[in-house]
Amino acid sequence: MVGAGLLATVLFLLRILPHAPLSGVAPTSAAIYARSGELMRLSLAADDQYRIWTPLSEMDPRLIDAVLLYEDKWFYWHPGVNPVAIGRALTSTLGNGVRQGASTISMQLARRVYGIRSQQPLGKLRQIAAALWLELRYSKREILEAYLNLAPYGGNIEGVATASLIYFHKRVGHLSLPEILTLAIIPQNPSKRGGMQRQTAANRYSSLPEPRDQARRRLAQLWLQEHPELQNYQNELHAPQRLYGTNNMPFLAPHATDYLLRSQRSGEIWSSVELRQQAALERIIHQFIANHGGAGINNASAMLIERQTGEVRALVGSSNYFGAAIEGQVNGTQAKRSPGSTLKPFIYALGLDQGLIHPMSMLKDAPARFGPFSPENFDGRFVGPISAQLALIRSRNVPAVTLMSQLSKPSLYEFLQQAGVSKMAAERHYGLALALGGGELTMEELGRLYLMLGNGGLVKPLSYTRTTANTETNEKSRPQASASQRLLSEEAAFLTLQMLQENPRPETGEPSQPAVAWKTGTSWGFRDAWTVGIFGRYVLLVWVGNFNGAGNPAFVGVQTAAPLFFRIVDGLRLQTPDAAMPLSKQPQNVKRVDVCRASGDLPNAFCPDLTPTWFIPGKSPIKVSDLHRAVQIDSRTGLATCSKGPYTKTEVYEYWPTDMQKLFRDAGMPRRQPPAEVSCDQADMRASGGGSVTITAPATSATYTLRLSKTAPIILSASAVNARQDLFWFANGGLIGKARAGNSINWLPATPGNYQIRVIDQDGRSDGREVVVEFVP
C-alpha cells in the first residue's frame, strides 16, 4: 500500500509540476491572413520548415476522429504504448519477415520531439520510454495537439494546419470530409502520400498518387463503418482530390506582409488588408506605369487607410515588387521623402484654429522677404489678393509661408512633432521652408496627419492588423479605440476639409462629386510627386518618383500623381459603396455667413458682391469691410466734391493699398483709381480708419544678421491707400528717411540690438514692427 501510494504521488507530481509546453519544441512559421480570412503569405520557420501551431479547439472534430481512426484507435486507452499492437508487429516480423507498424501517436510524437532514430531495436526502446515519459508529463489532449501540429506531411511541411493551408488553401477548421480523409493518411507515409511529388511550375495541382489514393479509400471504408449514415456519400468520399503545393502558395500584398513580418516572425497574423481593394490598387498602378513609362515614370507607391479605425486596407510599396531596376522590394511607404505642398492644409488648419483666418479671408500673394528667405510660386507669378481657400487649393506659396510665419503655439514644427513625425532636425534647420516641403516625412506619417484631419482633429495610430480572429466566420472584431489626442479643433478640421473639397479635378476643372478633399505636392528638383486626399471612409495617399532620388520634370503632383490618385478613387468607388459617404458632419460651433467677396470681410453698404463662408464664432477674425467706399463726384470735372448739387453723383470705388494696386497692374488687371481726395473726404477717411498705412517689410519679430565685412542694407517698405503721400520712417524714435508709399528705403543700423521700426504718413496714421539686428564678422 505504501509503495502504491508513493507511486501515485510521484505520478501526480509529474503531471502537476511546471513543464515546458509542447508548442515550444520547434519554431513556427508566420501565417498572414487578410481581413476576410484568406491566406496572404506563409513564411518559413527558423529551421526552414513550414509549420503552424494551431490549438486543438480550432480543428474540425471530424479531422481528429479520422486521425485517431487511422493512426491510433486506442489512443485514449493506452499509456503511450499499445502492447497488443507491439505483439502483433513482433509476430509479423519474426514469423514471416513482414514489418508492421505498431507506433502509437505518443510514440510518433516522442520520435519527433526528441529526435529518436527508431529503426533499430535500441532506438525503438528509447522511443517507447520517451512515449511513456510524455504520457506521464502531459495530458492526452496536449499530446494529440502536439502530434497534429508536428506530424510530417511531405517535403518541409509539418502539421495538419500547415498542410491544410498549402494543399487546399484553407484553414484547418474549414475542410471538407474528403479533404480531411486525405490529410489524415499522409503522416503515415509522407514521402509517398504527400502532395509534393507531381508538383511542377507548370502544373498547379498534384493529383493523388496511387499509394495515397489506396490509403484514402481504406480510411473512407473505415469511416463509413463508423458512420453508416453517410453510405449515400460514397462517391464524394472517393472522388479524386487535387492538391496545391509550396510553389503555388499565395504571396499577396508583399510590402504589407514584409512590414508585418518585421514585427512578428511566427504565429498567425490577422492583417487589416482588404484583398479586393489591394488588388485594385495594384492593378491601377501597374496600368498607369505601363502607360507612362515613356515619360520616365517607372515607380509609384500608395496607401489606403480606413478613417474610423485607422486600419491600412491596402498598401503598395512599389509598382513592381520583383523589379530590380526600380529596387522594387523597397517599401516606399516607409521612406522619408519631401512632402512638397502636402503640409499646407495643416498651416491653414492651424491658422483657422488660432483665429488668423477664415476660408474667405483675403491673403496677399505678393513678393515678400522673410529674412534671407524669399519664397516664390511654382508658376513664378504673383496674383495679388487671394482668398485663403483659393490660396490653399491653388497651392500658392507666399500666402502659406506668410501664414506660417504668423502661427504661435503651436507652430507648424511643434504641431508635426506632437503628431509623431520622427527624426526631425531642429526647428531652425527648416525655418519657413518647412511650409513648402523643406522637411521629410514618410507616407505613413503623412497618412496619420490626414487621418487626423478626417477624424475631426483627433490623432489616431495606423493599424496594420486587427485584434482577434473569429474562426467560425473568419471575421475580425473591431480594435479597441485607443486614447486619441486632439491636435486640431473639430471646427478647424471641418473647415479645412471644406476648403480642400473645392479643389477641382485635373481632368474636369470642377470639384469632384461625391466630394474628395485632396491636395498635391511636388518636391524641389522634381523628385517627388504627391497627391493625398480623403473620400468617403478612406484616406488615400499616392506617390510617384524614384527611390534613388533622381528628378524628372514629369514628377509634378497635379500632373502625375493626381491622375493616378483619381483613377484609384474612381476604381474603389465602383467596388465599394461606402467610398461615397460624406466627408464630415458640420460641428455645432460653425456658422455660415455672407462676406464681401473682394475683401473677405463683413460687407458694408457699398459692397456689390457677396459670397458665403464658414465662420467659427468667437475665434474667426471678422470686421466690416472698408474696401468699397462711396464718393461724391462732380460730373463736370470728374473730381471728388464735398458739395451736393445738380451735377453731383455718387460712385463706389475700391480703395486698395499701393502694393496691391501694383500687383493688379503687373497682372494686367489694373483697378479703377479713386479720384483725388478733398479735405472733407480725408477727415472722413481718418475717422473710419480707411486710409491705413501698413508695413510690408520687415516682417514682425524678424532677426537680421549683418556681416561687418560686407554690409547689406535692411529693406523697409510700406503700403498705403494714398499713393501720393510721403511716408516717414523711424528707428527707436530717430528719423531714418522718407519715401512715397509703395517705394522702399535702405536702412543701415549703426549698432546691433533691438529696434522699434515705425512708419507715419502725412495724416498721422502709423504702423510698427520690432526687429533684432545682429552683427557677425
Sequence and secondary structure as in RCSB ss.txt:
>XXXX:A:sequence
MVGAGLLATVLFLLRILPHAPLSGVAPTSAAIYARSGELMRLSLAADDQYRIWTPLSEMDPRLIDAVLLYEDKWF
YWHPGVNPVAIGRALTSTLGNGVRQGASTISMQLARRVYGIRSQQPLGKLRQIAAALWLELRYSKREILEAYLNL
APYGGNIEGVATASLIYFHKRVGHLSLPEILTLAIIPQNPSKRGGMQRQTAANRYSSLPEPRDQARRRLAQLWLQ
EHPELQNYQNELHAPQRLYGTNNMPFLAPHATDYLLRSQRSGEIWSSVELRQQAALERIIHQFIANHGGAGINNA
SAMLIERQTGEVRALVGSSNYFGAAIEGQVNGTQAKRSPGSTLKPFIYALGLDQGLIHPMSMLKDAPARFGPFSP
ENFDGRFVGPISAQLALIRSRNVPAVTLMSQLSKPSLYEFLQQAGVSKMAAERHYGLALALGGGELTMEELGRLY
LMLGNGGLVKPLSYTRTTANTETNEKSRPQASASQRLLSEEAAFLTLQMLQENPRPETGEPSQPAVAWKTGTSWG
FRDAWTVGIFGRYVLLVWVGNFNGAGNPAFVGVQTAAPLFFRIVDGLRLQTPDAAMPLSKQPQNVKRVDVCRASG
DLPNAFCPDLTPTWFIPGKSPIKVSDLHRAVQIDSRTGLATCSKGPYTKTEVYEYWPTDMQKLFRDAGMPRRQPP
AEVSCDQADMRASGGGSVTITAPATSATYTLRLSKTAPIILSASAVNARQDLFWFANGGLIGKARAGNSINWLPA
TPGNYQIRVIDQDGRSDGREVVVEFVP
>XXXX:A:secstr
 HHHHHHHHHHHHHHHS    GGGSS   EEEE TTS EEEE   TTS EE    GGGS HHHHHHHHHHH TTT
TTSSSS HHHHHHHHHHHHHH        HHHHHHHHHHT   SSHHHHHHHHHHHHHHHHHS HHHHHHHHHHH
 B STTEESHHHHHHHHHSS GGG  HHHHHHHHHSTTSHHHHSS TT BTTB  EE  HHHHHHHHHHHHHHHH
H GGGGGGHHHHTS  EE  GGG    SHHHHHHHHHH  SEEEEB   HHHHHHHHHHHHHHHHHHGGGT   E
EEEEEETTT BEEEEESSS TT GGGTTTS GGGS B  GGGGHHHHHHHHHHTTS  TT EEEES   BTTB  
  TTS   EEEEHHHHHHTT HHHHHHHHHH  SS HHHHHHHTT  S   HHHHGGGGGGT S B HHHHHHHH
HHHTTTTEE   BSB S B TTT  B        EE S HHHHHHHHHHHTTSB TTTSSB SS  EEEEEE GG
G EEEEEEEETTEEEEEEEE TT    TT  IIIIIHHHHHHHHHHHHHH GGGGS S    TT EEEEEETTTS
SB  TT   EEEEEE TTTS   B  SEEEEEEETTTTEE S  STTEEEEEEE   HHHHHHHHHTT       
   HHHHHHHHHHTTT EEEEES TT EEEEESSS   EEEEEEES TTSEEEEEETTEEEEEEETT EEEE  S
S EEEEEEEEETTS EEEEEEEEEEE 
